[in-house]
Amino acid sequence: MASELHLNFIPIKGEIPPLDIFRRVRRDSEKIPHGESLFGCRLPTKDAAEHEWRQYVVSFEPRDDFEAFTMGARAPVHLVQRAMIAGLSARCHDLAGLQWHSSLDNFISEAIFPVGTHPEGEEEIVLQPYFLGATKQHGFLIDFHFRLGKGVKFNRRVQMLSLSLDEKFRRNLDYYADRLAKIESFTSNRWKQLTPFNLPGSTQPLEFQSGFIGLRCERLKPKVYIVGSGAGQREHKGQFIGVKDVGPWEPIETCPPLVFMFRQQDIDHARRLARALRGREPGIPFAGFDKLFRAPLEISSNPIVLQDFSRAEMERALAQVKGPPGPTHIPVMVMPKDEDAYAVHKALFTHAGVSTQVCSTEVIADDYALQWSVANIALQIFCKAGGKPWKVRPTDENSLIIGLSQSHKVIGEEHRVEKYFAFSVLTDSSGLFQSINVVGEGNDETTYLAQLRKNLRAMLVENASQFKKVVLHTSFKLKFAEMQVIQDVVRDAAATTAGCQFAVVKVNQRNRFFAVNRAVNSLVPYEGSYVKLGRDEYLIWFEGIFPDNPSVKKAIPGPTHLSFLKVSEERLIGDEQILQDLINLSGANWRGFNAKSAPVSVFFCHLVAERLHEFQARNLPLPPLHEIKPWFL
């Protein structure tokens, strides 16, 4: 059913005026220093009607060896966006006392305006030039962002200033209204001072429409969870209630005994967590692991008492947990929040093939935090014991989803890559985790990319006979050269494989897009809503409200940006089944019953990449990535 969402985009009125620029031909492999004055752009050699275009170095100011050139109506999007930032910057310089700064690189240009200063950091309004292909209009995305101060640790106060928590440090159910209020406060005051302004070399003021633009919105089917095993299998709207009512989708006969690991001063925290997991902690309304997952929970009476969290102590504990036949227990580590100690513990144990559960003393001591966390802790233990709590009802088509990401080892201030490393996470369209595989590894980029090409091609060819559709989900962290290899491999696979369709979709949850549903008081879009931004660009909401239940019961995040990078057939761009698979995969996150609603193909990649980055930065051993159990939860 179609409706309308209002995007945080203010378009330009009319056409972009001709742009007067200065340019010279860009030399082969020439690198352009970051900054405001120079940038690279592909331009016609004489006029836009010509077919011959070349790479140029461009400036908005006269320079030696640069020729003057006027770009008319067919100006490239990147050139217009840089011109918009340059024009806005000139206008900002004219306004005395205005605080602002710009962020420029070869891909994204932004103007940033501080609107509130706190000891923890800065509230900012960010303006990003954008071309909305759906309406063929240039304009600005306007968004709110909280920038964490240098050296400031992430805490609940930071979450409140970021709008994810309310003033009482509870989940912010008014997130959409609060974010919109921050943006509208800027557009109703400072924005009017900034506009109109002139583009470089133009005498024609650039004027903007008033208010956010409305875009047609479609809805996909809501997620449906499959719980219960065998003849007791059922479909349910929610994971927790479903598992509670009929049990997990793939149960375990028994959970390996838990062996608690803690320092002597943390023994009371360990005892409290053990009681909570058994459903026996006063004030914590959790029925217990055994009742929720239909499996007995045994806790070893011989815990491992640590002297500290040093590597030597972790190795001693590992030797006790892992005997000659292999791991016989699931270690549960109770420790204060400490990134260094956590990384050492996780690296050593996962390298040895031992999945562990880490719980912080801060969460255990906080009644409210433990109340919300204990079911999720139990869920992660259940998964590490080999259980599968639920899956999502898949679409009719038999599809394989491959998530791709990288975790290169970078050293030095110049960020030199010492080791290249890429991996894949395979799931089917029901969200069931299949495996993690290394697809590229090497000490130099050439070797790494060749290996990535070879392994990815083999993976696609192998699976093409088993599935009707193979879809690759990539994250925004992949580099241009990696993206190029992926697109080339998919193109070749599509040309040589009959009966299987291929698509590459870039999934980016960190973006400047935001939209509101003015049909409801909360302004929150419906779950499964999606908006077409351009030929191959979409926004999609993995979480939201429902028409039959419009009340907001948890904090709803913003949209995810999708780009269809490569398809074997043009009709696959915006294919509803591919979009529906993304929605379904966002419900398959076993990290928690109310965990981040992101497609597991990308989210699991993010978790693995984050862990590998920590391990490599500290020269710690890496885990066996082929391990089937999801150790990274």
VOLO-549353 format. One record per residue (C-alpha): z, x, y. Coordinates in steps of 0.25 Angstrom, whole numbers, plus 5000, padded with zeros to 4 digits. Layout:
residues N
     z     x     y
     Z     X     Y
...
end
This chain:
residues 633
     z     x     y
  5000  5000  5000
  4996  5006  5014
  5005  5007  5025
  5007  5016  5037
  5015  5029  5040
  5017  5035  5053
  5014  5050  5053
  5021  5060  5062
  5008  5064  5068
  5004  5062  5082
  4988  5063  5084
  4980  5067  5095
  4973  5057  5103
  4958  5059  5102
  4950  5071  5099
  4954  5086  5099
  4947  5092  5112
  4938  5105  5110
  4947  5117  5107
  4944  5130  5115
  4948  5142  5106
  4946  5157  5105
  4942  5163  5092
  4936  5175  5084
  4932  5176  5070
  4943  5179  5060
  4942  5192  5052
  4942  5191  5037
  4957  5191  5032
  4962  5191  5046
  4976  5187  5048
  4980  5180  5060
  4994  5182  5066
  5003  5170  5066
  5005  5165  5080
  5000  5155  5091
  4988  5163  5096
  4979  5165  5084
  4975  5157  5072
  4964  5156  5062
  4954  5145  5061
  4940  5141  5055
  4930  5138  5066
  4915  5136  5068
  4907  5148  5072
  4901  5140  5084
  4903  5126  5084
  4910  5115  5075
  4896  5109  5071
  4893  5123  5064
  4896  5124  5049
  4900  5139  5050
  4915  5141  5052
  4923  5154  5052
  4937  5158  5053
  4942  5162  5067
  4954  5167  5074
  4957  5157  5085
  4965  5158  5098
  4967  5148  5109
  4967  5159  5120
  4956  5169  5123
  4957  5182  5116
  4948  5195  5114
  4937  5193  5104
  4939  5178  5103
  4928  5169  5107
  4930  5155  5114
  4927  5143  5106
  4928  5128  5107
  4931  5120  5095
  4927  5105  5096
  4930  5093  5088
  4929  5099  5075
  4940  5109  5077
  4948  5113  5064
  4961  5106  5062
  4969  5120  5062
  4962  5124  5076
  4966  5110  5082
  4981  5111  5077
  4982  5125  5083
  4977  5120  5096
  4987  5109  5096
  4998  5118  5094
  4993  5128  5105
  4991  5116  5115
  5005  5111  5112
  5011  5125  5113
  5004  5126  5127
  5010  5112  5131
  5024  5117  5126
  5023  5129  5134
  5021  5121  5147
  5034  5113  5145
  5046  5121  5150
  5058  5122  5141
  5051  5116  5129
  5056  5122  5116
  5045  5123  5105
  5038  5133  5096
  5026  5134  5087
  5023  5137  5073
  5009  5142  5070
  5003  5147  5057
  4989  5146  5051
  4992  5133  5045
  5002  5125  5053
  5005  5125  5068
  5017  5118  5073
  5025  5116  5087
  5040  5115  5085
  5049  5109  5095
  5065  5110  5093
  5072  5097  5096
  5086  5100  5091
  5094  5112  5089
  5106  5114  5079
  5113  5125  5073
  5106  5123  5060
  5092  5123  5066
  5082  5116  5075
  5076  5102  5075
  5061  5103  5078
  5049  5094  5080
  5037  5100  5074
  5023  5097  5079
  5012  5101  5069
  4997  5099  5073
  4990  5091  5062
  4977  5084  5059
  4978  5070  5052
  4966  5069  5044
  4968  5054  5041
  4965  5051  5056
  4958  5064  5060
  4968  5067  5071
  4975  5079  5076
  4989  5078  5080
  5004  5083  5078
  5013  5081  5067
  5027  5079  5073
  5039  5082  5064
  5054  5085  5064
  5060  5097  5058
  5073  5104  5057
  5072  5119  5057
  5084  5126  5050
  5090  5138  5059
  5089  5152  5054
  5100  5156  5045
  5105  5141  5044
  5108  5136  5030
  5103  5123  5025
  5114  5113  5025
  5117  5098  5028
  5117  5099  5043
  5103  5105  5042
  5098  5093  5033
  5104  5084  5043
  5096  5090  5054
  5084  5090  5045
  5086  5075  5044
  5088  5075  5029
  5102  5071  5030
  5109  5062  5040
  5120  5064  5050
  5130  5062  5039
  5123  5072  5030
  5118  5061  5021
  5103  5059  5016
  5096  5055  5029
  5090  5041  5026
  5084  5041  5040
  5076  5053  5039
  5063  5047  5043
  5069  5040  5055
  5076  5053  5059
  5064  5062  5058
  5055  5052  5065
  5066  5051  5077
  5065  5066  5078
  5050  5066  5079
  5049  5054  5089
  5060  5060  5098
  5050  5071  5100
  5038  5063  5101
  5044  5054  5112
  5049  5065  5120
  5044  5080  5119
  5030  5076  5113
  5027  5069  5126
  5029  5081  5134
  5020  5089  5124
  5008  5080  5125
  4997  5080  5129
  4993  5095  5129
  4980  5102  5129
  4974  5110  5117
  4970  5125  5120
  4958  5126  5130
  4958  5110  5131
  4960  5102  5144
  4960  5089  5137
  4975  5085  5134
  4978  5082  5119
  4985  5069  5118
  4992  5062  5106
  4994  5048  5101
  5008  5042  5102
  5016  5041  5089
  5014  5044  5075
  5001  5040  5068
  5001  5029  5057
  4994  5032  5044
  4991  5024  5032
  5000  5026  5020
  4999  5023  5005
  5009  5022  4995
  5009  5028  4980
  5017  5022  4969
  5032  5025  4969
  5038  5035  4959
  5043  5029  4946
  5052  5037  4937
  5052  5037  4922
  5066  5039  4915
  5072  5036  4902
  5066  5042  4889
  5058  5036  4877
  5059  5021  4876
  5069  5021  4887
  5059  5026  4897
  5059  5018  4910
  5053  5019  4924
  5062  5019  4936
  5061  5020  4951
  5072  5030  4952
  5075  5043  4944
  5091  5043  4944
  5092  5028  4941
  5081  5029  4931
  5088  5041  4923
  5101  5034  4925
  5097  5021  4919
  5088  5026  4907
  5090  5041  4906
  5080  5053  4908
  5066  5053  4904
  5067  5065  4895
  5082  5066  4891
  5089  5078  4885
  5098  5077  4873
  5108  5086  4879
  5110  5094  4891
  5113  5109  4889
  5128  5112  4892
  5130  5115  4907
  5137  5128  4910
  5143  5129  4924
  5143  5142  4931
  5152  5144  4944
  5161  5153  4951
  5176  5150  4948
  5178  5145  4962
  5167  5134  4960
  5173  5129  4947
  5177  5115  4953
  5163  5113  4958
  5158  5116  4944
  5168  5106  4938
  5164  5095  4948
  5150  5097  4945
  5152  5096  4930
  5160  5083  4932
  5149  5077  4941
  5138  5080  4931
  5147  5073  4920
  5149  5061  4930
  5164  5063  4931
  5166  5068  4945
  5173  5058  4954
  5165  5053  4966
  5152  5058  4960
  5144  5046  4955
  5136  5052  4944
  5137  5047  4930
  5135  5060  4923
  5124  5068  4917
  5125  5062  4903
  5124  5048  4908
  5112  5051  4917
  5104  5059  4908
  5109  5054  4894
  5113  5068  4890
  5127  5074  4888
  5131  5084  4898
  5139  5096  4892
  5146  5106  4902
  5150  5119  4896
  5165  5122  4896
  5162  5137  4898
  5157  5138  4913
  5152  5152  4918
  5161  5156  4929
  5154  5165  4939
  5160  5177  4947
  5149  5175  4958
  5134  5171  4959
  5129  5185  4958
  5117  5189  4949
  5126  5196  4939
  5134  5183  4937
  5122  5175  4936
  5117  5184  4925
  5130  5183  4918
  5130  5168  4918
  5116  5168  4913
  5120  5176  4901
  5131  5166  4897
  5121  5154  4899
  5109  5160  4891
  5112  5164  4877
  5102  5170  4867
  5096  5157  4864
  5094  5153  4878
  5101  5145  4889
  5111  5135  4882
  5117  5129  4895
  5113  5124  4909
  5121  5132  4919
  5126  5125  4931
  5129  5134  4942
  5139  5130  4953
  5138  5138  4965
  5139  5137  4980
  5125  5136  4987
  5120  5150  4987
  5105  5153  4987
  5106  5167  4982
  5115  5164  4971
  5107  5152  4967
  5094  5160  4966
  5100  5171  4957
  5106  5160  4948
  5094  5152  4947
  5084  5164  4945
  5093  5171  4934
  5095  5158  4926
  5081  5152  4927
  5075  5166  4924
  5083  5165  4911
  5078  5151  4908
  5091  5144  4911
  5091  5132  4920
  5103  5131  4929
  5109  5120  4938
  5115  5125  4951
  5125  5116  4959
  5131  5120  4972
  5146  5119  4975
  5143  5113  4988
  5136  5101  4982
  5147  5100  4971
  5158  5099  4981
  5151  5089  4990
  5153  5075  4984
  5141  5069  4991
  5132  5080  4987
  5137  5080  4973
  5135  5065  4972
  5121  5067  4975
  5118  5080  4967
  5125  5078  4954
  5114  5069  4948
  5104  5079  4952
  5111  5090  4946
  5112  5083  4933
  5097  5080  4934
  5094  5095  4936
  5103  5098  4924
  5096  5088  4915
  5082  5093  4919
  5086  5108  4916
  5091  5103  4902
  5077  5098  4899
  5078  5084  4903
  5067  5076  4911
  5074  5065  4919
  5062  5057  4923
  5047  5057  4926
  5039  5049  4936
  5029  5039  4931
  5016  5046  4932
  5002  5041  4937
  4992  5036  4927
  4984  5049  4927
  4988  5061  4919
  4991  5072  4929
  4996  5086  4929
  5003  5091  4942
  5004  5106  4945
  5013  5110  4956
  5010  5124  4961
  5018  5134  4970
  5021  5148  4973
  5033  5157  4975
  5028  5171  4979
  5038  5182  4981
  5037  5186  4996
  5044  5199  5002
  5046  5205  5015
  5045  5200  5029
  5030  5200  5028
  5031  5190  5016
  5023  5198  5007
  5021  5191  4993
  5026  5201  4982
  5024  5191  4971
  5015  5179  4970
  5020  5168  4961
  5014  5153  4959
  5019  5143  4949
  5016  5128  4945
  5025  5117  4941
  5018  5107  4932
  5022  5092  4931
  5014  5080  4926
  5012  5067  4934
  5025  5061  4930
  5033  5073  4936
  5037  5080  4923
  5039  5095  4925
  5030  5102  4915
  5031  5117  4918
  5031  5129  4929
  5020  5139  4927
  5017  5152  4934
  5003  5151  4940
  5002  5163  4948
  5009  5177  4949
  5006  5190  4955
  5010  5202  4964
  4997  5200  4973
  4990  5188  4978
  4977  5190  4971
  4983  5191  4957
  4992  5179  4960
  4981  5170  4964
  4972  5174  4953
  4983  5171  4943
  4986  5158  4950
  4971  5154  4949
  4970  5158  4934
  4983  5151  4930
  4981  5138  4938
  4967  5137  4933
  4972  5138  4919
  4983  5127  4922
  4973  5117  4927
  4963  5119  4916
  4974  5118  4905
  4979  5105  4911
  4966  5099  4915
  4964  5094  4901
  4977  5087  4900
  4978  5080  4914
  4968  5071  4922
  4973  5077  4935
  4979  5090  4938
  4986  5091  4952
  4991  5103  4959
  5003  5102  4969
  5004  5114  4978
  5015  5116  4989
  5012  5120  5003
  5018  5134  5000
  5005  5139  4992
  4997  5149  5000
  4982  5147  5004
  4977  5157  4993
  4985  5149  4982
  4980  5136  4987
  4966  5141  4986
  4968  5146  4972
  4973  5132  4968
  4962  5125  4974
  4951  5134  4968
  4958  5132  4954
  4958  5117  4955
  4944  5117  4960
  4939  5125  4948
  4947  5117  4938
  4941  5104  4944
  4927  5109  4942
  4929  5114  4928
  4939  5103  4922
  4934  5089  4919
  4943  5077  4918
  4954  5083  4926
  4956  5081  4941
  4963  5092  4950
  4970  5091  4964
  4978  5101  4972
  4989  5094  4981
  4997  5102  4991
  5011  5095  4993
  5019  5099  5005
  5032  5093  5008
  5035  5102  5020
  5027  5096  5031
  5027  5090  5045
  5023  5076  5041
  5031  5064  5042
  5028  5049  5043
  5036  5036  5045
  5035  5022  5039
  5037  5013  5051
  5037  5001  5042
  5051  5003  5038
  5064  5006  5046
  5067  5020  5038
  5053  5025  5042
  5052  5030  5028
  5038  5029  5020
  5037  5023  5007
  5038  5032  4994
  5024  5036  4990
  5018  5034  5003
  5006  5043  5007
  4997  5045  5019
  4984  5052  5020
  4984  5062  5031
  4969  5067  5028
  4959  5070  5018
  4968  5078  5009
  4982  5076  5015
  4993  5066  5012
  5007  5063  5015
  5016  5057  5004
  5030  5052  5003
  5037  5055  4990
  5049  5047  4994
  5051  5035  5003
  5056  5021  5003
  5050  5009  4995
  5045  4996  5000
  5055  4988  4992
  5066  4997  4996
  5064  5003  5010
  5078  5008  5012
  5080  5024  5012
  5089  5029  5002
  5087  5044  5003
  5081  5054  5013
  5066  5052  5012
  5058  5065  5015
  5045  5066  5022
  5031  5066  5016
  5024  5076  5008
  5010  5082  5013
  4999  5082  5002
  4986  5090  5003
  4975  5089  4992
  4970  5103  4992
  4960  5102  4981
  4955  5091  4972
  4945  5090  4960
  4940  5077  4966
  4940  5072  4981
  4946  5059  4976
  4959  5066  4972
  4963  5068  4987
  4974  5058  4989
  4972  5054  4975
  4983  5043  4973
  4987  5048  4959
  4989  5062  4964
  4998  5056  4975
  5006  5048  4966
  5008  5060  4957
  5015  5067  4969
  5024  5055  4971
  5027  5054  4956
  5030  5069  4956
  5040  5068  4968
  5049  5059  4959
  5049  5069  4947
  5059  5079  4954
  5070  5082  4944
  5078  5090  4954
  5086  5077  4958
  5086  5062  4957
  5083  5062  4972
  5077  5075  4973
  5066  5079  4983
  5054  5070  4981
  5043  5080  4980
  5033  5081  4969
  5039  5090  4958
  5026  5098  4957
  5029  5103  4971
  5044  5102  4971
  5046  5110  4958
  5037  5120  4963
  5045  5121  4976
  5058  5123  4968
  5052  5134  4959
  5046  5141  4971
  5059  5141  4978
  5066  5147  4966
  5056  5157  4963
  5056  5161  4978
  5071  5163  4978
  5070  5171  4965
  5059  5180  4969
  5065  5183  4983
  5078  5188  4976
  5071  5195  4965
  5077  5186  4954
  5070  5183  4941
  5061  5171  4940
  5062  5159  4931
  5053  5157  4919
  5043  5147  4926
  5038  5141  4913
  5052  5135  4910
  5050  5120  4908
  5064  5116  4913
  5064  5114  4928
  5074  5125  4931
  5071  5124  4946
  5077  5110  4948
end
